[in-house]
């Protein structure tokens, strides 16, 4: 039995076909997401906009490639970025662009001098909704929806949609629906009780009618239509599962033992996550609904692979300015080689890599301290940054431990930032005090989406049954 998992990312769009009897990945097909249409001037304003129809062309293309190579699939699961949003009209057609998770219009000032995010957050805290998971941030669906409403840019009959939910709707030619794993990424959703928090909507002048219906994770959203089948190679009638958030799908696709594992995922961003039976949010930890009815306690910093990329870009600029470099050199291998020669602790150089702030403090910035003549070198900077990344994850996991949901015995690593960086893995192992396991498959979120498709079809009784399919690397 073959199931297709689709992961909609801002960098790439990936389709994975998994044999759900053996866990074998049959094929991985990826294509660049080249749909961004943000103008230079809008980028300076912190905007992030994407052409929806172009994105769907890429989606259909990778599906067709995956189906052609695998010979066909029995079902489809979808995941993708659980922040960002687009608006569809009464016919399900997109109104304007998809506004991505990196969009900063929520930090614009309102007439009263508050930012949109601050205004929403104050209302949420006053209502006690913040403790239920209603935590607005720039780029969240709720924040962008509030901004659009305040600008009178929501047509009558419009519906806000998460990107993966829109993709599911296009595959099944239905109106977008969602599940709790995506809805919890809006800033408007009561993650504890798994409902839109209606008392928060009224002070924001938002209507429940503008938000998608919430279905249980693993619900069948519909089936592939003939029109879609003609474009993708999927069989008409192929079941499509309601989409899941990418953090939850990646956890499902990486962690075989839900109760005893801590997952560190480093891609463009980074998170540390554990599975918990009940919601225990704090100002820095989110309780995100998981696909089994439980929760993931997630420390989602704005640190990750892009933090290391910024240091690489700094070194590139030095090369361009002084040594005639081209500015596109792949410096990661050299950075790691230099960093390996630096002792743990970076000879006192400390990096707090909060270059774009935190979710709680979006205006906070990174700090380098302990700079001296003995440690002001590229190798020291590279190692200190990786140690700073790790320290953020360890600190967040320590908070989980204090709450009684730590004590895990298995450290799982996911994302290209971990898979491609042996030094980062070793630093994580040292600071967590555990040996890290990394899945054999390389597209954890898409793999998890495929597993959700199989659960939805009844191949497995529940999500705990899929853990047996996850295999881990044995190399260094």
C-alpha positions as CSV (number, residue, x, y, z in Angstrom):
1,X,0.0,0.0,0.0
2,X,1.4,3.3,-1.1
3,X,0.4,6.7,0.4
4,X,1.5,10.1,-0.8
5,X,2.5,12.8,1.7
6,X,2.7,16.4,0.4
7,X,4.7,19.1,2.3
8,X,4.0,22.7,1.2
9,X,7.0,24.9,2.1
10,X,8.1,28.3,1.2
11,X,11.4,27.0,-0.1
12,X,10.4,23.7,-1.7
13,X,7.2,21.7,-2.3
14,X,7.8,18.0,-1.8
15,X,5.8,14.9,-2.5
16,X,6.9,11.6,-0.8
17,X,5.4,8.2,-1.5
18,X,5.7,5.7,1.4
19,X,5.0,2.0,1.5
20,X,3.0,1.9,4.8
21,X,3.6,-1.8,5.2
22,X,7.4,-1.5,5.4
23,X,8.1,2.2,6.0
24,X,10.1,2.3,2.8
25,X,10.2,5.6,0.9
26,X,9.4,4.8,-2.7
27,X,10.2,8.2,-4.2
28,X,10.8,11.8,-3.2
29,X,9.9,14.5,-5.7
30,X,10.7,18.2,-4.9
31,X,10.5,21.4,-6.7
32,X,11.4,25.0,-5.8
33,X,8.5,27.1,-4.6
34,X,9.1,30.0,-7.0
35,X,5.8,31.6,-6.4
36,X,6.9,34.6,-4.3
37,X,5.7,37.9,-5.7
38,X,6.8,40.3,-3.0
39,X,8.2,43.5,-4.5
40,X,11.5,45.0,-3.4
41,X,9.7,47.9,-1.8
42,X,7.2,45.6,0.0
43,X,10.1,43.5,1.3
44,X,11.5,46.6,2.9
45,X,8.1,46.9,4.7
46,X,8.3,43.4,5.9
47,X,5.8,41.9,3.5
48,X,5.8,38.3,2.2
49,X,3.3,37.5,-0.6
50,X,3.0,34.6,-2.9
51,X,1.1,33.8,-6.1
52,X,-1.4,31.1,-5.2
53,X,-2.1,29.7,-8.7
54,X,1.6,29.4,-9.4
55,X,2.0,27.5,-6.2
56,X,-0.7,25.0,-7.2
57,X,1.0,24.5,-10.5
58,X,4.1,23.4,-8.6
59,X,2.0,21.2,-6.3
60,X,0.3,19.4,-9.1
61,X,3.7,19.0,-10.9
62,X,5.4,17.2,-8.0
63,X,2.4,15.0,-7.3
64,X,2.4,13.9,-11.0
65,X,6.1,13.1,-10.8
66,X,5.7,11.1,-7.6
67,X,2.7,9.2,-9.0
68,X,4.4,8.4,-12.3
69,X,7.5,7.0,-10.5
70,X,5.6,5.1,-7.8
71,X,3.0,3.7,-10.2
72,X,0.0,5.0,-8.2
73,X,-1.0,5.7,-4.6
74,X,-3.9,4.7,-2.3
75,X,-4.4,8.0,-0.5
76,X,-3.0,11.4,0.1
77,X,-2.0,13.3,3.2
78,X,-1.0,17.0,3.2
79,X,1.0,19.2,5.5
80,X,2.7,22.6,5.3
81,X,3.4,25.8,7.1
82,X,0.8,26.2,9.8
83,X,1.2,30.0,9.8
84,X,0.4,32.4,7.1
85,X,-3.0,32.7,5.3
86,X,-4.9,33.4,2.2
87,X,-8.5,34.5,1.6
88,X,-10.9,32.7,-0.7
89,X,-14.2,33.9,-2.0
90,X,-17.6,32.2,-1.9
91,X,-16.6,30.0,-4.8
92,X,-13.3,29.0,-3.2
93,X,-11.1,31.1,-5.5
94,X,-8.2,33.0,-4.0
95,X,-8.6,36.7,-3.3
96,X,-5.2,38.3,-3.6
97,X,-1.9,36.6,-2.6
98,X,-1.0,34.1,0.0
99,X,0.6,36.1,2.9
100,X,3.4,34.0,4.4
101,X,4.5,33.4,7.9
102,X,7.4,35.8,7.6
103,X,5.1,38.7,6.9
104,X,5.5,41.5,9.4
105,X,2.5,43.7,8.7
106,X,1.2,42.7,12.2
107,X,4.0,45.0,13.5
108,X,2.5,48.0,11.8
109,X,1.1,50.6,14.1
110,X,-2.6,51.2,14.5
111,X,-4.0,54.8,14.9
112,X,-3.8,54.3,18.7
113,X,0.0,53.8,18.5
114,X,-0.2,50.1,19.3
115,X,0.9,47.5,16.8
116,X,-1.7,45.1,15.6
117,X,-0.1,42.2,17.4
118,X,0.2,44.1,20.7
119,X,-3.5,45.2,20.4
120,X,-4.6,41.6,19.8
121,X,-2.3,40.3,22.6
122,X,-3.7,42.7,25.2
123,X,-7.2,41.7,24.4
124,X,-6.3,38.0,24.5
125,X,-4.6,38.4,27.8
126,X,-7.4,40.4,29.3
127,X,-9.9,37.7,28.3
128,X,-7.7,34.9,29.7
129,X,-7.5,33.5,26.1
130,X,-3.8,33.8,26.0
131,X,-3.5,30.9,28.4
132,X,-5.7,28.8,26.1
133,X,-3.3,29.2,23.1
134,X,-4.7,32.4,21.6
135,X,-1.2,33.9,21.1
136,X,-1.1,36.2,18.2
137,X,2.3,36.8,16.4
138,X,3.3,38.5,13.2
139,X,2.5,36.2,10.2
140,X,-0.2,34.2,12.0
141,X,-3.5,33.8,10.2
142,X,-5.4,35.7,13.0
143,X,-3.0,38.7,12.9
144,X,-3.1,39.0,9.1
145,X,-6.9,38.5,9.1
146,X,-7.3,41.3,11.7
147,X,-5.0,43.6,9.6
148,X,-7.0,42.9,6.4
149,X,-10.3,43.5,8.2
150,X,-9.0,46.8,9.6
151,X,-8.0,47.8,6.1
152,X,-11.4,46.9,4.8
153,X,-9.8,44.3,2.5
154,X,-12.1,41.4,3.3
155,X,-14.8,40.9,0.6
156,X,-18.3,39.7,1.6
157,X,-18.5,35.9,1.9
158,X,-14.7,35.5,2.2
159,X,-13.0,32.8,4.1
160,X,-9.6,32.7,5.6
161,X,-7.6,29.6,4.9
162,X,-4.3,28.0,5.8
163,X,-2.1,27.1,2.8
164,X,-2.2,23.3,3.3
165,X,-6.0,23.4,3.8
166,X,-6.3,25.3,0.6
167,X,-4.3,22.7,-1.2
168,X,-6.6,19.9,0.1
169,X,-9.6,21.9,-1.0
170,X,-8.1,22.2,-4.5
171,X,-7.4,18.5,-4.7
172,X,-11.0,17.7,-3.7
173,X,-12.7,20.7,-5.2
174,X,-14.3,21.6,-1.9
175,X,-14.4,24.6,0.4
176,X,-11.3,24.8,2.8
177,X,-11.7,23.1,6.2
178,X,-9.0,22.7,8.8
179,X,-8.1,20.7,11.9
180,X,-6.8,21.7,15.4
181,X,-3.1,21.3,14.5
182,X,-3.4,24.0,11.9
183,X,-6.0,26.2,13.6
184,X,-3.8,26.4,16.7
185,X,-1.3,28.4,14.5
186,X,-3.8,31.2,14.0
187,X,-3.7,33.1,17.4
188,X,-7.5,32.8,17.5
189,X,-7.9,29.2,18.5
190,X,-8.6,27.7,21.9
191,X,-6.1,24.9,21.7
192,X,-7.2,23.4,25.0
193,X,-10.8,22.9,24.0
194,X,-10.1,22.7,20.2
195,X,-12.6,25.5,19.1
196,X,-12.3,29.0,17.7
197,X,-12.3,31.3,20.7
198,X,-15.5,33.3,19.9
199,X,-15.1,35.7,22.8
200,X,-11.9,36.9,21.3
201,X,-13.3,37.5,17.8
202,X,-15.9,40.1,18.9
203,X,-13.5,42.7,20.3
204,X,-11.5,42.3,17.1
205,X,-14.6,42.8,14.9
206,X,-13.9,39.4,13.3
207,X,-16.7,37.0,12.4
208,X,-16.7,33.2,13.0
209,X,-18.0,33.0,9.4
210,X,-14.6,34.0,8.1
211,X,-12.9,31.0,9.7
212,X,-12.9,27.5,8.3
213,X,-14.8,24.6,10.0
214,X,-12.6,22.5,12.3
215,X,-12.6,18.8,11.8
216,X,-10.8,16.0,13.7
217,X,-7.3,15.3,12.6
218,X,-7.2,12.3,10.3
219,X,-10.7,13.0,8.9
220,X,-11.2,12.4,5.2
221,X,-11.6,15.8,3.6
222,X,-12.8,14.4,0.3
223,X,-11.6,12.6,-2.8
224,X,-9.7,13.5,-5.9
225,X,-12.0,14.8,-8.7
226,X,-11.7,13.9,-12.3
227,X,-10.3,17.3,-13.2
228,X,-7.5,17.0,-10.6
229,X,-6.9,13.4,-11.6
230,X,-6.3,14.5,-15.2
231,X,-3.6,17.0,-14.1
232,X,-1.9,14.9,-11.4
233,X,-2.1,11.3,-12.4
234,X,-3.9,10.5,-9.2
235,X,-7.0,8.2,-9.6
236,X,-10.3,9.8,-9.4
237,X,-11.8,9.0,-6.0
238,X,-8.4,8.7,-4.2
239,X,-9.1,9.8,-0.5
240,X,-7.5,12.9,0.7
241,X,-7.0,13.5,4.5
242,X,-7.6,16.9,6.1
243,X,-4.2,18.6,6.4
244,X,-2.0,18.6,9.5
245,X,0.4,21.3,10.8
246,X,4.0,20.8,9.7
247,X,5.3,20.7,13.2
248,X,2.9,17.9,14.2
249,X,3.5,16.0,10.9
250,X,7.2,16.2,11.4
251,X,7.0,14.9,14.9
252,X,4.8,12.0,13.8
253,X,7.2,11.3,10.9
254,X,10.3,11.4,13.2
255,X,9.3,10.0,16.6
256,X,8.6,6.3,17.0
257,X,8.2,6.4,20.8
258,X,5.9,9.3,21.6
259,X,6.1,9.0,25.4
260,X,9.9,8.9,25.9
261,X,11.3,11.1,23.2
262,X,12.3,14.8,22.8
263,X,12.5,16.1,19.3
264,X,14.8,18.9,18.1
265,X,14.0,20.0,14.6
266,X,16.3,22.5,12.9
267,X,15.3,23.6,9.4
268,X,15.0,27.3,8.5
269,X,13.7,27.8,12.0
270,X,13.9,25.4,15.0
271,X,11.8,23.8,17.7
272,X,12.1,21.5,20.6
273,X,9.0,19.4,21.2
274,X,7.7,16.6,23.5
275,X,4.4,14.8,23.5
276,X,2.1,15.5,26.4
277,X,-1.3,14.2,27.4
278,X,-2.6,17.6,28.5
279,X,-2.0,21.2,27.6
280,X,0.6,23.0,29.7
281,X,1.4,26.3,27.9
282,X,3.7,28.9,29.4
283,X,4.7,32.3,28.1
284,X,7.5,30.6,26.1
285,X,6.0,27.1,25.5
286,X,3.1,26.5,23.2
287,X,0.7,23.6,23.8
288,X,-0.1,22.6,20.2
289,X,-2.8,20.1,19.5
290,X,-1.4,16.8,18.3
291,X,-3.1,14.5,15.8
292,X,-3.9,11.9,18.5
293,X,-6.0,14.2,20.6
294,X,-3.1,15.0,22.9
295,X,-0.6,17.9,22.7
296,X,2.9,18.8,21.7
297,X,4.6,21.1,24.1
298,X,6.7,23.2,21.8
299,X,9.4,25.7,22.3
300,X,9.5,27.4,19.0
301,X,12.3,29.9,18.8
302,X,13.0,32.0,15.8
303,X,16.5,30.5,15.8
304,X,17.5,27.7,13.4
305,X,19.2,27.1,10.1
306,X,18.7,30.6,8.9
307,X,20.7,31.9,11.9
308,X,23.7,30.0,10.7
309,X,23.0,31.1,7.2
310,X,23.2,34.8,8.3
311,X,26.7,34.2,9.6
312,X,27.6,32.5,6.3
313,X,26.3,35.5,4.5
314,X,28.4,37.8,6.7
315,X,31.5,35.8,5.7
316,X,30.5,36.0,2.1
317,X,30.2,39.7,2.3
318,X,33.8,39.9,3.7
319,X,34.9,37.8,0.8
320,X,33.2,40.0,-1.7
321,X,34.5,43.2,-0.1
322,X,38.1,42.2,0.4
323,X,39.0,39.2,-1.7
324,X,36.9,39.3,-4.9
325,X,34.4,36.6,-3.8
326,X,31.2,36.1,-5.8
327,X,28.9,36.1,-2.8
328,X,27.4,32.7,-3.5
329,X,30.1,30.4,-2.1
330,X,29.0,27.4,-0.1
331,X,30.9,28.1,3.1
332,X,29.2,25.7,5.6
333,X,31.8,23.0,5.3
334,X,34.6,25.5,5.9
335,X,32.7,27.1,8.8
336,X,32.2,23.7,10.5
337,X,35.9,22.7,9.9
338,X,37.1,25.8,11.6
339,X,34.5,25.4,14.4
340,X,35.5,21.8,15.1
341,X,39.0,23.0,16.0
342,X,37.6,25.3,18.7
343,X,37.1,23.9,22.1
344,X,33.7,23.5,23.7
345,X,32.7,26.9,25.2
346,X,34.3,28.8,22.3
347,X,37.0,30.2,24.6
348,X,34.4,32.4,26.3
349,X,32.7,33.8,23.2
350,X,28.9,33.6,23.7
351,X,26.3,34.1,21.0
352,X,22.6,34.7,21.8
353,X,21.3,34.2,18.2
354,X,18.0,36.0,18.5
355,X,18.6,38.0,15.4
356,X,14.9,38.5,14.6
357,X,13.6,38.4,18.2
358,X,11.4,35.8,19.9
359,X,7.7,35.1,19.5
360,X,7.2,36.8,22.8
361,X,9.6,39.7,22.2
362,X,9.7,40.3,18.4
363,X,11.8,43.4,18.7
364,X,14.6,41.7,20.6
365,X,17.9,41.2,18.8
366,X,20.9,39.0,19.0
367,X,23.9,39.6,21.3
368,X,27.6,38.6,21.1
369,X,29.5,38.8,24.4
370,X,32.9,37.8,25.7
371,X,34.7,39.0,22.6
372,X,38.4,39.0,23.1
373,X,41.6,38.9,21.0
374,X,41.9,35.1,21.5
375,X,38.3,34.2,20.3
376,X,37.5,36.8,17.6
377,X,37.8,34.4,14.7
378,X,35.5,32.8,12.1
379,X,35.8,29.4,13.8
380,X,35.0,30.8,17.2
381,X,32.0,32.7,15.8
382,X,30.7,29.6,14.0
383,X,31.0,27.4,17.1
384,X,29.6,30.0,19.4
385,X,26.5,30.5,17.2
386,X,25.9,26.7,17.1
387,X,26.3,26.5,20.8
388,X,23.9,29.5,21.2
389,X,21.3,27.7,19.1
390,X,21.6,24.6,21.2
391,X,21.4,26.6,24.5
392,X,18.0,28.0,23.3
393,X,16.7,24.4,22.8
394,X,18.2,23.1,26.1
395,X,16.7,26.1,28.0
396,X,13.3,25.4,26.6
397,X,13.5,21.7,27.3
398,X,14.6,22.5,30.9
399,X,11.4,24.5,31.3
400,X,9.5,21.4,30.2
401,X,11.4,19.3,32.6
402,X,10.4,21.6,35.5
403,X,6.8,21.2,34.5
404,X,7.0,17.4,34.8
405,X,7.0,16.6,31.1
406,X,10.7,16.2,30.6
407,X,12.7,13.2,31.7
408,X,12.9,11.8,28.2
409,X,15.4,9.2,27.4
410,X,15.5,9.5,23.6
411,X,16.8,12.5,21.7
412,X,15.5,12.6,18.1
413,X,16.9,15.0,15.5
414,X,15.1,16.2,12.4
415,X,15.5,18.8,9.7
416,X,18.3,19.5,7.3
417,X,20.0,21.8,9.8
418,X,20.7,18.7,11.9
419,X,21.0,16.1,9.2
420,X,23.7,18.0,7.3
421,X,25.7,19.3,10.3
422,X,27.5,16.7,12.3
423,X,29.0,19.3,14.6
424,X,25.6,20.7,15.6
425,X,24.5,17.1,16.3
426,X,27.5,16.6,18.6
427,X,26.9,19.8,20.4
428,X,23.2,18.9,20.9
429,X,24.2,15.5,22.2
430,X,26.7,17.0,24.6
431,X,24.3,19.6,26.1
432,X,21.3,17.3,26.2
433,X,23.3,14.4,27.6
434,X,21.8,11.9,25.2
435,X,22.8,10.2,21.9
436,X,20.8,11.6,19.0
437,X,18.9,9.5,16.6
438,X,18.0,10.8,13.1
439,X,15.4,9.1,10.9
440,X,16.6,7.4,7.7
441,X,14.1,9.3,5.6
442,X,14.9,12.9,4.9
443,X,11.4,14.5,4.5
444,X,9.9,14.0,8.0
445,X,6.9,16.3,7.6
446,X,5.9,14.8,4.2
447,X,6.5,11.3,5.7
448,X,4.3,12.1,8.6
449,X,1.6,13.4,6.2
450,X,1.7,10.1,4.3
451,X,1.2,8.3,7.6
452,X,-1.8,10.5,8.4
453,X,-3.3,9.5,5.1
454,X,-2.9,5.9,6.0
455,X,-4.4,6.4,9.4
456,X,-7.3,8.3,7.8
457,X,-7.9,5.3,5.5
458,X,-8.0,2.8,8.4
459,X,-4.7,1.1,7.6
460,X,-3.7,1.8,11.2
461,X,-6.1,1.9,14.2
462,X,-4.5,5.2,15.4
463,X,-1.3,7.2,15.1
464,X,0.6,5.2,17.7
465,X,0.6,2.3,15.3
466,X,2.7,4.1,12.8
467,X,5.8,4.5,15.0
468,X,7.0,1.0,14.0
469,X,7.7,2.3,10.5
470,X,10.3,4.8,11.6
471,X,13.9,3.7,11.2
472,X,17.0,5.6,12.3
473,X,20.4,6.1,10.8
474,X,23.3,4.0,12.1
475,X,26.1,6.1,10.6
476,X,27.8,9.1,12.4
